[in-house]
Every structure is written in C-alpha cells, then in structure tokens.
Amino acid sequence: MILWNRILAAVDDKEASQQAVRYLAGVLGGSDTCRVLLLAVLQRPLADAVPDPAQRKAVTEEKRRHLAESLAAARQELVAAGIPAANVEVHLEVAGGRTVGETILARQAQGGYGTVVVGRRNLTKAEEFLFGSVSSDVVHRASNFSVWVVA
C-alpha cells in the first residue's frame, strides 16, 4: 500500500544529493506528519576494477564511511528544518548485484513510499550512457508513486 506522507530520499556524497536534501528540507520544514527515509546505496567495487581483495575491502569501507557521513548530515539538515527526529530514518543498503536505481525502487516498493526524491548530476549524454543515471533509471521505472528530481 502506498502511503503518500512517506518519502524516500536517495542520498550519496555528491553535491546533487545534498541539494536534493536541502530542497526537501525547504519543502517539508516544520512538518510533523511526514516520515522520511534517507537511503544510501553502497555498491561494492567489482573485482575487475579492483583486483586485490584487501584493496577492494579498503575501498568499500571508505565508500561506506563517506555514505554514513552523508546520511548523518542529511538527517541533521532535515531535523534542523523542523522535521521531528523520530520521523527521519537513515539506512545504508548494499546493492547486492542490483543497480542503485533498482535498489532504490526495491526499497520504495517494500516500504510503500509515495514519493522518491533524487538529485540529478547534470551528466552529458555520453557520461549518462557510460555511467548510467540513477535519476533517469528511477523516473523511467516509476509506477504509482511520485518522483522528485532535484537539479
């Protein structure tokens, strides 16, 4: 069941994500009826990209640390805007073979979030083709919920 006062905001360590959280804080500031899940998705580096297992583990832990810091900062921003701390949850999820977009959509379906908020990094068409675009992926796969893309 979709609950329209439940919002899932995708968070990472990029400026576009931070801008999306600032926008969300401005829109929802002072609201005590909304529930927000701040979700960061950790993608472990592929063995082809980082062949050494020890180095791969170090890279993963560094990414995990950056994402945890980004989640904490995003939560602080929403609470400072007047959203009750009890209404703001944070979660760091490992993609587990899925794309970031697929992981966000799976969490949206699982939690019945009525709105998903993502930042847009303003990639060129070539960069989007090579690296993918989380916001495009979420928008193109969305069904029966709203997506806010903050640019």
ChimeraX attribute file (.defattr): number of C-alpha atoms within 10 A of each C-alpha:
attribute: neighborCount
match mode: 1-to-1
recipient: residues
	/A:1	9
	/A:2	15
	/A:3	14
	/A:4	14
	/A:5	13
	/A:6	20
	/A:7	24
	/A:8	26
	/A:9	27
	/A:10	25
	/A:11	29
	/A:12	25
	/A:13	15
	/A:14	13
	/A:15	13
	/A:16	19
	/A:17	23
	/A:18	22
	/A:19	17
	/A:20	23
	/A:21	25
	/A:22	18
	/A:23	17
	/A:24	21
	/A:25	21
	/A:26	14
	/A:27	11
	/A:28	17
	/A:29	18
	/A:30	16
	/A:31	14
	/A:32	13
	/A:33	12
	/A:34	16
	/A:35	21
	/A:36	25
	/A:37	22
	/A:38	24
	/A:39	21
	/A:40	25
	/A:41	22
	/A:42	20
	/A:43	17
	/A:44	18
	/A:45	15
	/A:46	9
	/A:47	10
	/A:48	7
	/A:49	8
	/A:50	14
	/A:51	11
	/A:52	11
	/A:53	10
	/A:54	10
	/A:55	12
	/A:56	17
	/A:57	14
	/A:58	12
	/A:59	15
	/A:60	16
	/A:61	14
	/A:62	12
	/A:63	19
	/A:64	20
	/A:65	12
	/A:66	14
	/A:67	22
	/A:68	19
	/A:69	14
	/A:70	20
	/A:71	24
	/A:72	13
	/A:73	15
	/A:74	26
	/A:75	22
	/A:76	14
	/A:77	19
	/A:78	25
	/A:79	18
	/A:80	14
	/A:81	18
	/A:82	15
	/A:83	23
	/A:84	17
	/A:85	15
	/A:86	10
	/A:87	16
	/A:88	19
	/A:89	14
	/A:90	18
	/A:91	15
	/A:92	16
	/A:93	16
	/A:94	15
	/A:95	17
	/A:96	12
	/A:97	10
	/A:98	12
	/A:99	16
	/A:100	24
	/A:101	22
	/A:102	16
	/A:103	21
	/A:104	25
	/A:105	21
	/A:106	13
	/A:107	16
	/A:108	22
	/A:109	16
	/A:110	11
	/A:111	16
	/A:112	18
	/A:113	25
	/A:114	19
	/A:115	21
	/A:116	24
	/A:117	23
	/A:118	29
	/A:119	24
	/A:120	20
	/A:121	16
	/A:122	11
	/A:123	12
	/A:124	9
	/A:125	11
	/A:126	9
	/A:127	11
	/A:128	14
	/A:129	10
	/A:130	9
	/A:131	10
	/A:132	16
	/A:133	18
	/A:134	20
	/A:135	22
	/A:136	15
	/A:137	16
	/A:138	22
	/A:139	17
	/A:140	9
	/A:141	10
	/A:142	14
	/A:143	11
	/A:144	10
	/A:145	15
	/A:146	15
	/A:147	19
	/A:148	17
	/A:149	16
	/A:150	19
	/A:151	14
